[in-house]
Amino acid sequence: MGADGETADEIFRVLRYGKADRRQQVAESYGQLMKLLESDKSISVANKVYVKAGYEVKPSFNEVAINSFRSEAEEINFTDNKAAAQTINDWVESKTNQKIKNVISPSVLDSLTGMVLINVVNFMGKWKYQFPFTETCLMPFWITATESREIAMMSIKKFFDYKNFADKGFSALELPYSGNGSSMLVLLPNDRIGLAALEEQLSSLDLAEVISQMGTVEVQVFLPKFKFEFSLDVQAELNALGMKRMFSDSARFPDLLDANETLKVSRVAHKAFIEVDEKGTKAAAVTYVIMLTSSVISLIPVIEFRADHPFVYVLLSREKSVYFIGKISNPE
């Protein structure tokens, strides 16, 4: 929103927003998204702008930041890099229930730092059907075709949306969260070593189409407990996608600060955390019990969905848009 010229064009092109002259439409759409997310108790999104002491955000940028991105600006002394990093990290921890820590290092802040923009997404889902603790046991998880390690595997038998897409080489299972319509979609390769082939399909895979083809059946689910933290400096990835100018001396951000300063982006960092257990994804859960007559059970075969080898998971909103996507190749 504060970029101009070719800098803005590159950013909008890489983010697939079209041309930079659509910035007002993009800001309005983001504002509508933020408003929609306010009604979803499972996910929270927070934005923050930290500005170099002695400088102010331009009124036009500040208006967009507040109205569309629900962001607030805070003046901070980047020269005192340890205190500044602590302030930023404390804010991130408070917005992620202390799950994401040390997102920024003091070493990346100094007297030349003009602005730090922070975006936080926090998901807390409660399983609609809680995995019984008594069913969790140690089972092998196949890291390769021949190598495995013992991990804590959860288990539950319920009616879930499921389908084996044999022509695509994977099975899909949707595990609902309680109350808000969000869910976890698990894409499990039919082969132990099929993760790479599945990942190649992801860019062209229409998840909405996948979900529409799934049907409700009784499934015996085996899913590992897992907990991961992931960090990445994404400058190389953004450069490869064509977003280069904003990191160079040719960057143009005239609409950010209310000062005659040349700004460029020095670093874009991403850090993510996910924890899945019997109760849900970073949350407690309410258990629903469905009693079935024996005649129904005898007529419908129980399908086994055994996630005992690398797989892809997708956290979906009730509208089936993607909140998070990741892969589990070696659970911890």
DRENZAKOL-710219 format. One record per residue: x, y negated, z negated of N, C-alpha, C in turn. Coordinates in steps of 0.02 Angstrom, whole numbers, padded with zeros to 5 digits, always signed. Example, Ala and Ser with C-alpha at 12.3 -4.5 7.8 and 13.67 -1.06 7.14 Angstrom:
% residues 2
+00660+00284-00390+00615+00225-00390+00660+00165-00390 +00642+00112-00354+00684+00053-00357+00645-00002-00394 
% end
This chain:
% residues 332
+00041+00061+00000+00000+00000+00000+00043-00064+00000 +00106-00058-00020+00150-00117-00021+00199-00119+00036 +00196-00070+00081+00243-00066+00137+00217-00105+00197 +00262-00118+00244+00244-00156+00304+00286-00130+00362 +00265-00146+00423+00303-00130+00483+00312-00055+00493 +00372-00037+00519+00386+00032+00533+00389+00075+00470 +00408+00043+00413+00408+00080+00350+00339+00106+00334 +00289+00062+00341+00220+00083+00328+00197+00134+00380 +00215+00123+00443+00194+00169+00496+00219+00240+00483 +00283+00245+00462+00311+00311+00448+00274+00345+00390 +00261+00308+00337+00227+00336+00279+00158+00362+00298 +00120+00320+00333+00051+00339+00352+00052+00397+00401 +00101+00398+00446+00104+00452+00496+00120+00519+00461 +00169+00520+00416+00187+00582+00382+00131+00606+00337 +00095+00561+00304+00039+00580+00261-00025+00596+00301 -00019+00589+00368-00075+00605+00414-00135+00559+00402 -00121+00496+00387-00174+00446+00379-00184+00406+00443 -00147+00421+00495-00153+00382+00556-00105+00323+00554 -00129+00265+00574-00087+00205+00575-00097+00165+00511 -00047+00123+00497-00047+00085+00435-00102+00033+00432 -00132+00016+00490-00187-00033+00488-00250-00003+00457 -00248+00061+00438-00304+00094+00404-00296+00093+00328 -00249+00053+00303-00233+00056+00232-00292+00039+00188 -00336-00007+00211-00394-00024+00170-00442+00036+00165 -00451+00071+00221-00494+00130+00221-00465+00185+00177 -00398+00194+00179-00365+00244+00138-00373+00227+00064 -00364+00163+00048-00371+00141-00022-00442+00153-00047 -00491+00138-00006-00561+00149-00025-00576+00223-00035 -00548+00265+00009-00559+00337+00003-00528+00364-00061 -00469+00338-00077-00436+00361-00139-00476+00338-00199 -00504+00278-00195-00546+00254-00249-00607+00298-00260 -00637+00321-00205-00695+00366-00209-00674+00433-00240 -00614+00457-00222-00588+00520-00250-00578+00513-00326 -00548+00458-00347-00536+00447-00418-00602+00445-00456 -00653+00414-00427-00718+00410-00458-00749+00480-00464 -00741+00520-00412-00767+00588-00412-00733+00630-00465 -00667+00622-00472-00629+00662-00520-00646+00645-00592 -00672+00585-00603-00692+00566-00671-00747+00611-00698 -00786+00641-00654-00841+00684-00675-00819+00757-00683 -00757+00772-00665-00730+00840-00670-00685+00843-00732 -00709+00875-00784-00673+00877-00848-00612+00922-00845 -00605+00962-00793-00548+01008-00790-00485+00975-00764 -00492+00918-00732-00433+00887-00701-00432+00812-00716 -00373+00787-00727-00364+00715-00738-00307+00691-00694 -00316+00632-00665-00266+00601-00623-00250+00532-00651 -00187+00517-00659-00167+00453-00687-00110+00423-00646 -00112+00358-00636-00060+00322-00599-00034+00265-00642 +00030+00250-00634+00061+00197-00674+00116+00163-00632 +00120+00097-00640+00172+00059-00606+00215+00025-00659 +00279+00041-00660+00327+00008-00705+00367-00042-00664 +00367-00105-00686+00399-00159-00649+00459-00186-00688 +00511-00201-00652+00572-00230-00682+00556-00292-00723 +00584-00296-00783+00573-00353-00827+00589-00418-00791 +00543-00466-00795+00552-00531-00763+00519-00537-00696 +00491-00481-00671+00457-00481-00607+00383-00462-00617 +00343-00480-00569+00273-00464-00573+00250-00432-00508 +00200-00389-00514+00170-00359-00454+00129-00413-00418 +00133-00413-00352+00093-00461-00314+00018-00451-00329 -00019-00506-00335-00091-00500-00351-00128-00455-00303 -00112-00458-00238-00147-00416-00188-00133-00342-00200 -00070-00324-00217-00053-00254-00230-00085-00232-00296 -00082-00276-00346-00110-00260-00411-00184-00246-00407 -00219-00283-00365-00291-00274-00357-00306-00205-00328 -00268-00185-00277-00278-00119-00247-00259-00064-00297 -00204-00075-00333-00181-00025-00382-00234-00013-00435 -00264-00066-00460-00314-00060-00513-00380-00032-00487 -00405-00060-00432-00471-00042-00408-00474+00026-00374 -00422+00043-00336-00424+00106-00297-00387+00163-00331 -00332+00147-00364-00289+00199-00392-00294+00204-00468 -00337+00163-00499-00346+00163-00571-00278+00157-00606 -00234+00116-00576-00166+00109-00601-00157+00044-00638 -00112+00044-00686-00097-00017-00722-00022-00030-00717 -00004-00094-00717+00067-00114-00713+00093-00130-00782 +00155-00109-00795+00187-00124-00859+00258-00147-00847 +00276-00204-00877+00344-00229-00870+00390-00188-00915 +00450-00173-00889+00497-00131-00926+00569-00152-00910 +00613-00146-00958+00683-00164-00950+00722-00103-00926 +00733-00098-00860+00768-00041-00832+00843-00042-00850 +00870-00100-00869+00940-00104-00888+00954-00061-00949 +00907-00060-00996+00911-00014-01053+00881+00053-01029 +00921+00089-00991+00894+00147-00954+00869+00203-01000 +00901+00212-01057+00879+00266-01102+00810+00251-01131 +00800+00189-01153+00735+00170-01181+00681+00170-01127 +00699+00147-01066+00651+00146-01011+00629+00217-00992 +00678+00263-00988+00662+00332-00971+00618+00363-01025 +00633+00348-01087+00593+00375-01143+00521+00351-01139 +00512+00287-01123+00445+00258-01116+00405+00293-01061 +00438+00303-01004+00405+00335-00947+00389+00408-00963 +00438+00443-00991+00428+00514-01006+00374+00524-01060 +00371+00479-01109+00320+00483-01160+00250+00476-01129 +00244+00430-01081+00180+00419-01048+00159+00482-01009 +00207+00511-00972+00192+00571-00933+00171+00629-00980 +00207+00638-01035+00189+00690-01083+00119+00681-01110 +00101+00618-01125+00035+00604-01153-00020+00619-01103 -00006+00614-01039-00056+00626-00987-00059+00699-00965 -00010+00739-00987-00009+00810-00967-00012+00856-01027 -00038+00831-01083-00042+00871-01144+00025+00901-01164 +00077+00861-01157+00146+00879-01176+00173+00938-01134 +00143+00951-01076+00166+01006-01034+00226+00985-00991 +00225+00924-00964+00280+00902-00921+00323+00853-00960 +00386+00872-00968+00433+00832-01007+00493+00810-00964 +00523+00754-00983+00585+00731-00952+00580+00728-00876 +00526+00697-00852+00516+00692-00780+00567+00645-00748 +00593+00598-00787+00641+00551-00759+00701+00547-00806 +00761+00547-00776+00823+00544-00815+00847+00472-00820 +00877+00453-00877+00904+00386-00883+00954+00369-00828 +00989+00420-00802+01041+00408-00752+01015+00380-00687 +00950+00386-00673+00923+00360-00610+00895+00290-00618 +00900+00262-00678+00876+00194-00691+00935+00149-00707 +00933+00088-00680+00985+00039-00696+00959-00031-00680 +01003-00081-00683+00983-00150-00673+00958-00165-00602 +00973-00119-00555+00950-00129-00486+00881-00099-00474 +00855-00060-00522+00789-00030-00514+00736-00085-00516 +00695-00088-00463+00643-00139-00459+00575-00116-00483 +00560-00052-00469+00493-00027-00485+00493+00049-00487 +00455+00077-00532+00445+00150-00535+00370+00163-00533 +00348+00203-00485+00278+00221-00480+00270+00294-00500 +00224+00307-00546+00215+00375-00572+00144+00398-00557 +00138+00460-00532+00073+00492-00521+00071+00558-00560 +00019+00569-00598+00012+00629-00639-00054+00663-00623 -00051+00728-00612-00112+00768-00604-00110+00823-00656 -00162+00829-00696-00164+00878-00749-00227+00920-00744 -00219+00986-00737-00276+01031-00730-00281+01075-00792 -00341+01080-00820-00353+01123-00878-00416+01163-00865 -00409+01225-00845-00467+01265-00828-00479+01321-00878 -00542+01333-00894-00561+01389-00937-00593+01442-00893 -00569+01503-00898-00599+01556-00858-00673+01563-00874 -00713+01572-00823-00783+01586-00834-00790+01655-00867 -00749+01701-00846-00747+01768-00876-00677+01779-00905 -00671+01776-00970-00607+01782-01004-00580+01853-00999 -00515+01858-00986-00481+01923-00986-00477+01948-01058 -00501+02008-01073-00497+02034-01142-00424+02043-01163 -00406+02017-01221-00337+02024-01245-00318+02097-01253 -00366+02139-01271-00352+02209-01283-00333+02247-01220 -00349+02217-01161-00335+02251-01098-00267+02231-01070 -00234+02181-01099-00169+02160-01075-00115+02209-01098 -00074+02232-01051-00022+02280-01068+00037+02270-01020 +00093+02301-01037+00152+02297-00994+00144+02342-00934 +00157+02313-00875+00152+02350-00812+00208+02327-00767 +00227+02368-00718+00281+02347-00672+00256+02294-00623 +00298+02244-00611+00286+02195-00558+00343+02203-00508 +00324+02216-00445+00374+02233-00394+00403+02169-00363 +00465+02154-00382+00499+02095-00356+00521+02107-00284 +00542+02168-00269+00558+02189-00201+00522+02254-00188 +00535+02285-00132+00502+02348-00115+00521+02404-00163 +00581+02399-00193+00605+02453-00236+00623+02431-00306 +00624+02366-00320+00644+02340-00386+00584+02310-00422 +00576+02329-00485+00521+02302-00525+00545+02284-00595 +00504+02246-00630+00517+02231-00701+00452+02233-00739 +00454+02248-00802+00394+02253-00843+00370+02183-00862 +00306+02170-00850+00277+02105-00867+00209+02116-00901 +00184+02065-00935+00118+02069-00967+00064+02060-00913 +00026+02112-00901-00026+02112-00849-00095+02110-00882 -00134+02059-00864-00203+02054-00888-00248+02097-00844 -00306+02115-00873-00353+02156-00834-00425+02140-00853 -00468+02142-00803-00540+02131-00814-00578+02163-00757 -00638+02188-00772-00682+02215-00721-00747+02176-00721 -00758+02139-00668-00818+02097-00661-00836+02092-00587 -00891+02058-00573-00910+02043-00505-00879+01977-00484 -00836+01979-00433-00802+01921-00407-00809+01918-00331 -00798+01860-00302-00795+01854-00230-00728+01881-00206 -00731+01926-00156-00671+01963-00136-00678+01983-00062 -00621+01990-00030-00619+02023+00036-00547+02042+00053 -00540+02099+00084-00475+02120+00111-00473+02100+00185 -00431+02050+00201-00422+02028+00270-00366+02070+00300 -00383+02131+00318-00333+02179+00341-00297+02154+00403 -00333+02119+00448-00302+02094+00509-00250+02040+00495 -00257+02006+00438-00209+01954+00420-00158+01978+00368 -00168+02039+00343-00119+02068+00298-00123+02048+00226 -00182+02023+00204-00188+02006+00133-00260+02015+00109 -00267+02019+00042-00332+02020+00010-00341+01955-00027 -00404+01933-00033-00419+01869-00067-00469+01881-00123 -00456+01849-00179-00499+01855-00238-00508+01785-00267 -00571+01768-00284-00584+01702-00314-00606+01711-00387 -00568+01681-00432-00583+01685-00504-00610+01617-00526 -00674+01614-00546-00705+01550-00563-00685+01525-00633 -00681+01459-00639-00674+01428-00704-00743+01408-00729 -00747+01397-00793-00812+01384-00825-00834+01313-00817 -00897+01305-00796-00931+01241-00803-00929+01191-00746 -00875+01190-00707-00869+01136-00658-00863+01158-00586 -00865+01223-00573-00862+01247-00504-00793+01255-00476 -00740+01237-00514-00672+01247-00489-00654+01321-00496 -00601+01341-00462-00583+01412-00461-00511+01421-00442 -00486+01482-00454-00420+01501-00429-00429+01553-00374 -00403+01539-00316-00403+01585-00260-00336+01620-00259 -00337+01686-00263-00275+01725-00262-00270+01761-00194 -00215+01749-00159-00203+01780-00094-00147+01831-00105 -00164+01894-00100-00117+01948-00116-00099+01986-00052 -00035+01986-00032-00014+02025+00026-00030+02099+00016 -00051+02131+00068-00066+02203+00063-00001+02244+00057 +00055+02214+00078+00121+02246+00071+00157+02216+00011 +00197+02255-00023+00236+02228-00078+00283+02172-00056 +00308+02177+00005+00357+02127+00029+00324+02083+00083 +00258+02071+00076+00222+02034+00127+00215+01959+00113 +00249+01933+00061+00240+01862+00044+00263+01815+00099 +00320+01829+00128+00347+01785+00181+00299+01780+00240 +00270+01836+00260+00223+01836+00315+00160+01797+00297 +00138+01802+00234+00080+01764+00212+00095+01689+00212 +00153+01670+00187+00172+01599+00185+00173+01568+00255 +00194+01607+00304+00196+01582+00373+00126+01565+00399 +00076+01599+00372+00007+01588+00394-00026+01528+00360 +00002+01505+00303-00033+01457+00262-00049+01392+00298 -00002+01368+00339-00013+01303+00371-00072+01305+00420 -00087+01363+00447-00143+01369+00494-00204+01404+00465 -00198+01424+00402-00253+01461+00370-00307+01413+00345 -00368+01423+00368-00425+01383+00346-00454+01415+00283 -00439+01387+00225-00460+01417+00162-00536+01418+00156 -00569+01366+00182-00642+01364+00179-00671+01422+00219 -00640+01437+00276-00663+01493+00317-00650+01559+00281 -00593+01565+00248-00577+01625+00209-00630+01637+00156 -00645+01584+00118-00694+01590+00063-00763+01607+00089 -00782+01579+00147-00849+01591+00174-00859+01664+00195 -00805+01699+00208-00809+01769+00229-00807+01818+00171 -00794+01793+00111-00789+01836+00053-00859+01852+00025 -00865+01910-00006-00928+01930-00035-00920+01952-00107 -00974+01951-00145-00972+01968-00216-00975+02044-00225 -00923+02071-00256-00920+02143-00269-00888+02153-00337 -00897+02213-00365-00864+02228-00429-00791+02244-00416 -00748+02209-00452-00676+02216-00442-00641+02228-00508 -00597+02277-00509-00551+02287-00565-00489+02245-00550 -00481+02191-00587-00428+02143-00574-00369+02154-00620 -00309+02156-00592-00247+02155-00630-00208+02093-00609 -00198+02047-00656-00165+01984-00641-00113+01969-00695 -00052+01954-00675+00000+01941-00726-00011+01875-00762 +00007+01874-00826+00013+01810-00862+00076+01777-00834 +00072+01711-00823+00132+01678-00799+00135+01606-00823 +00196+01581-00826+00209+01513-00849+00270+01488-00812 +00261+01433-00775+00316+01407-00734+00321+01332-00738 +00381+01308-00733+00395+01236-00724+00438+01229-00662 +00421+01180-00621+00454+01173-00556+00474+01100-00546 +00537+01088-00526+00560+01020-00513+00592+01016-00444 +00583+00960-00411+00612+00951-00345+00620+00877-00328 +00679+00859-00305+00689+00793-00276+00671+00799-00202 +00618+00765-00182+00588+00780-00117+00612+00734-00061 +00665+00696-00072+00688+00650-00019+00706+00688+00045 +00741+00745+00038+00761+00783+00097+00700+00807+00136 +00648+00829+00100+00588+00853+00133+00552+00796+00169 +00547+00738+00136+00514+00680+00167+00553+00656+00228 +00619+00656+00223+00660+00638+00281+00647+00685+00340 +00644+00749+00325+00633+00799+00378+00565+00790+00411 +00515+00765+00372+00448+00753+00399+00444+00687+00437 +00496+00646+00433+00497+00583+00470+00489+00521+00428 +00490+00528+00361+00484+00470+00317+00554+00451+00293 +00590+00415+00336+00661+00399+00322+00673+00326+00303 +00637+00282+00336+00653+00211+00330+00645+00185+00259 +00598+00212+00221+00586+00185+00154+00645+00197+00106 +00690+00245+00125+00750+00258+00084+00810+00218+00107 +00804+00181+00161+00861+00146+00191+00859+00071+00177 +00913+00036+00197+00915-00037+00189+00868-00072+00237 +00839-00034+00284+00790-00062+00330+00719-00059+00303 +00711-00033+00243+00644-00027+00213+00612-00096+00204 +00546-00097+00216+00508-00159+00207+00450-00147+00160 +00455-00176+00100+00401-00174+00050+00386-00245+00026 +00362-00287+00072+00352-00358+00054+00292-00370+00009 +00248-00320+00003+00185-00332-00033+00184-00300-00103 +00243-00283-00129+00247-00252-00195+00258-00304-00250 +00317-00334-00250+00335-00380-00303+00324-00452-00283 +00305-00492-00332+00296-00564-00321+00363-00598-00330 +00412-00577-00289+00479-00604-00293+00513-00592-00226 +00562-00632-00210+00597-00628-00147+00654-00577-00152 +00635-00514-00160+00683-00460-00169+00673-00407-00115 +00729-00378-00091+00725-00323-00043+00723-00258-00083 +00671-00219-00070+00662-00156-00106+00670-00096-00060 +00696-00042-00087+00696+00022-00052+00685+00076-00104 +00662+00134-00081+00650+00190-00125+00715+00228-00135 +00734+00238-00198+00797+00273-00212+00786+00347-00225 +00726+00365-00249+00715+00434-00268+00641+00448-00272 +00621+00507-00249+00552+00531-00258+00558+00600-00290 +00534+00606-00352+00540+00668-00389+00471+00699-00400 +00470+00764-00398+00408+00802-00410+00422+00853-00465 +00376+00858-00513+00383+00907-00566+00314+00936-00580 +00311+01001-00585+00246+01035-00595+00252+01088-00648 +00196+01102-00681+00193+01153-00733+00127+01190-00726 +00129+01255-00735+00068+01294-00737+00076+01352-00786 +00023+01365-00823+00022+01421-00870-00046+01455-00865 -00045+01520-00853-00106+01559-00846-00104+01616-00897 -00156+01622-00937-00161+01677-00984-00233+01702-00987 -00248+01743-01038-00314+01775-01041-00371+01724-01047 -00357+01667-01078-00410+01618-01090-00422+01573-01030 -00371+01564-00990-00379+01520-00932-00314+01489-00912 -00318+01430-00882-00259+01394-00861-00249+01335-00907 -00206+01345-00957-00190+01295-01008-00251+01275-01049 -00295+01322-01063-00356+01304-01101-00388+01365-01132 -00432+01354-01181-00473+01408-01210-00532+01420-01164 -00570+01472-01178-00623+01490-01132-00685+01515-01168 -00741+01514-01132-00804+01543-01154-00813+01608-01115 -00831+01661-01150-00839+01726-01118-00911+01738-01099 -00922+01760-01037-00988+01780-01014-00988+01856-01005 -01039+01889-01030-01044+01961-01023-01105+01977-00981 -01095+02016-00929-01151+02037-00886-01161+02112-00895 -01219+02130-00916-01235+02201-00925-01268+02227-00861 -01243+02284-00838-01269+02314-00777-01298+02383-00792 -01350+02400-00758-01377+02468-00768-01331+02518-00735 -01332+02579-00760-01287+02630-00733-01302+02645-00660 -01365+02636-00640-01383+02651-00570-01350+02601-00523 -01344+02538-00544-01311+02488-00502-01237+02504-00497 -01207+02521-00553-01135+02536-00554-01120+02596-00509 -01162+02645-00510-01149+02705-00471-01155+02693-00397 -01194+02644-00378-01204+02631-00306-01149+02587-00277 -01115+02547-00318-01065+02501-00292-00996+02523-00314 -00953+02541-00268-00885+02563-00287-00846+02504-00316 -00804+02519-00365-00762+02467-00395-00698+02460-00355 -00685+02401-00332-00625+02387-00294-00569+02366-00341 -00508+02387-00327-00451+02368-00369-00411+02313-00335 -00399+02260-00372-00358+02204-00348-00298+02201-00396 -00243+02230-00375-00185+02237-00419-00129+02189-00396 -00124+02133-00430-00073+02082-00412-00007+02100-00446 +00022+02155-00425+00084+02179-00455+00144+02168-00410 +00137+02121-00363+00192+02102-00319+00180+02029-00298 +00229+01995-00269+00224+01923-00255+00160+01904-00218 +00130+01847-00240+00067+01824-00212+00063+01748-00213 +00012+01722-00180+00000+01650-00178-00063+01635-00218 -00063+01580-00256-00123+01559-00292-00140+01487-00271 -00205+01472-00270-00229+01406-00252-00281+01384-00303 -00272+01327-00334-00323+01299-00379-00368+01254-00337 -00433+01270-00337-00481+01236-00294-00532+01196-00334 -00554+01140-00305-00608+01101-00335-00674+01135-00318 -00729+01110-00345-00794+01139-00329-00811+01129-00256 -00780+01078-00223-00791+01067-00152-00743+01109-00109 -00702+01150-00142-00654+01195-00110-00596+01157-00078 -00580+01098-00104-00519+01064-00084-00464+01085-00132 -00401+01080-00110-00345+01107-00147-00320+01057-00200 -00318+01079-00263-00287+01041-00316-00212+01058-00319 -00196+01121-00322-00127+01146-00326-00121+01208-00283 -00061+01220-00259-00047+01284-00225+00023+01305-00244 +00032+01369-00255+00098+01394-00274+00104+01468-00260 +00162+01496-00277+00172+01567-00267+00205+01597-00330 +00189+01659-00344+00219+01696-00399+00261+01752-00370 +00326+01746-00378+00370+01798-00351+00407+01836-00406 +00409+01806-00467+00443+01839-00522+00415+01811-00587 +00359+01836-00611+00324+01806-00669+00368+01806-00732 +00356+01755-00774+00392+01751-00838+00341+01741-00894 
% end
